[in-house]
Amino acid sequence: MIELENVAYSYSGEALLEGLSLSLAPGSFHFLTGPSGSGKTTFLKLCYGALLPTGGRLSLFEQNLAGMNRDDVAMMRRRIGVVHQDCQFLDHLPVAENIALPLTVSGQASPDQAGNLNELMTWVGLTERADALPPELSGGERQRAALARALILSPDVILADEPTGNVDWEMSQRLLRLLIELNKMGKTVMIATHDLALIRAAKAQVQARVLRISNRTLQSAGADL
């Protein structure tokens, strides 16, 4: 689904990542670890086409990213749901409309989608907060809304950047269960996190591969966790 072959990324002549090789297979579950500033967010941006590699080959759904134009990339990214670390929303719109924004932007908004939106909001436990404005949400509610927004286009892959970074342990576990449930539905999941306790908790529930960014490259964390 997403394949990196000896991918590198440099900025202003400085190598940030290099020698990255990875294949995200359908239905796989990955964790991405590494210290702050190691390049986890940059790696995820490469995986959904927000950044272009400066070396190597990156394929999205068997298409070489280098040969795709902007419209092709935009269409491809509909198959990848991203939960951003800052989970920004439009504060003047209620939660339900924020979650539905990808449908509007992609021209897929229709009365038929209302049922899907309601079902998704029920799944993340936000039905009673549908009319609330983003500033009125707790940290956990914002993260669940961000997850729902990432899922509204029914993507094949979910990439989550520190989704539990600003919530307590109980909410971290709730978010993790939602992501594991998605994986059991056949979705490919990658979670970037520095929370090793979260990874250990997940490995008791799902077969997950743990990767670490160290010295600008990607390594298997193996039994270190």
N, C-alpha and C positions, 0 to 999 in steps of 0.2 A: 504493500500500500504506500509506504514511504520508505525510500531506499537512499542511503547515503554511501557513496563510494569515494573514499579518500578525500572527503570534503574539507575545505579550509575556508576560513573567513578572516579577512584582515580589514582594519579600519585605519585610515591615514598612514598606511604603510606598516602598521604594527599588527603582527599576527595575534589574533585573539583565540582562534581555534584552528586546529590542523589535524590532518590524518584521521578524520571522523568516518567510520564505516559502521553502518547499522541498517538492519531491515526490520521494519515494524510490520509483522505479519497480521493478517486478519484475526481478530479475537485475542490478540496478545495483550499483556499487562506489563508495563514497565514503570519503574521509578528512576528518576534522574536526581542524583545527589551531587554535592560539591560545595565548597565554601562560598560565602558571599563574594561576588565579583569574579567567580570562576568561569562564567559564561552560560549558565543554565538558561536564562531568558533568551540570550542570543541563539542558543541551540534550538529552542522551541520556535523562534521566529524563522529560522531556516526551514524547519519542518513544515511550516504552513505557508511558506512562500513570501513572508513579509520582508525577508532579506534574501539576497541572491548570493550564493557562495562565490568566493573569489578564486576557488580552485576545486578540482574534483567534479563529481557528477551527482546531482540530486534529482531523483525521480519521484513524482507524485502520481500514484495510481498508473504506473507504467508509462508515464510521459516525462521526458526530460524537461526540467524546469527551464533550462537555458533556451529551449526552442519555443517557449510559450510566450504569447503576447499578453498584454495587461488584462484583456477580457478573458483569455483562456485561464489565466491564474485566478481571476475573480470567480469564475465558474467552478474551478477546482476547489477553491477554498470553501465553497458551500458544503463540501463533503467533510470538512474538518471543523469541529467545534472547539473554540478556544476560551478557556476561563482565565482571564488576565489577572495578574497579581493585584492591580489597583481596582479592578471591577468598576470602572467608571460608568455612571448612568447620566441620563438627562434629568436633572433634578426637578424640572417643571412638569414632567410626565409621570403618571402613576406607574406603579411597578408592572402591572399587566401590560401596559403599552411599551414600557422599556423592554420587557421580555420579547414582545412581538416585533420589535423594530427590525430585526433581520428579515422578517417576512415582508415588511413594507419596503425596505431598501431593495430587496431582490425582486420586487414586483409580484410576490406570491401571496400577498394578503387577500383573503376572501372570506365570505361568511362561513365557508366550509371549515376554515381553520380555527374558528372560535372554539369548537369542541376539543380540538387538539391542544389549544392553549390552556383551556380549563383543566384538561386531564393532566397536563404537564405541571401546572401550578399545584394541583392536588398532590402529585407525586413528590414534589419538593416541599410540601407543607406550607404553601403560601396563599392558599385560597382566601383566607380571611384578611390578607394584607394586599389584595389585588388593587385596591384604590389608594393605598398609602403612597406617599411620595418617598423617593429614595433617602432623603435626609432623616426620615422617620424610622428607618429600619435599623435593627441591631446589626452587629458585625456578621453574625451567623446568617441572618435573613438576607443580607447583601450577597453573601457567598452563594447561598442557595438560589437567589435570583440570577446571579451570574451564571451558575450552572444551567439553569433553565433556559436562559438566553442562548447559551452555547448549543443547546440541544434542539432549539425550536425548528431548525431546518433538517432534523433527523440525520445528522452526520454519521459517517462511518468511523471516524476517528475523533477522540476527545483528548485535547492537550490542556493540562491544568498547571498553571504556574503558581506555586505556593498557595494552593487553595485553602489551606488551614492555617496560614501564617498569622492571622489576626483574630483567631477564635479560640475558645477554651477547648479542653480535651474532649469533653462530652460532644461538643459540636463538631470537632474534628472527626470523631468516630461516626457521627451521623453522615457527614459529607463523604467519608470513606465508604460507608455502606452503600450510598447512592452510586458511587463510582464503580464499586464492585458489582452491583446489580446491573449496571449498564454493560460491564464487561461480560457478564453471564448472558446478556441478551445478544452477544456477538460483537459488541463494539470494541475497537482497539483503544486502549487507554494508556496515556503516559502522564505521570504526575512528577513535576519538579518540586522537590522539597528538601529541606535540611533537617527535618524531624525524623530521626532514626527510630524513635518509639512508634511513630505512625507506620513506618515501613515494617517493623517487626509485627505489629498488630495485623497488618494486611496480609503478611505472608502466612499467617495462621488460617486465613480465609480464602486465599486465592493464590494460584501459581503465578508469581511475579518475578521478573528479572530486574535486578538492581544494577544500575550503571552509575559511574562516578566520573565527573569531569575533573581531571587533575593534570597540571602541566600542559594545558591547552588541548588535551586529547581525551578520548573517551575510553574508559576502562571498565571491566566487569568488577563489581564490588565483591563478588564471590562470597566466602563465608565470613568476611569481616564483620558482617552485621548479625 
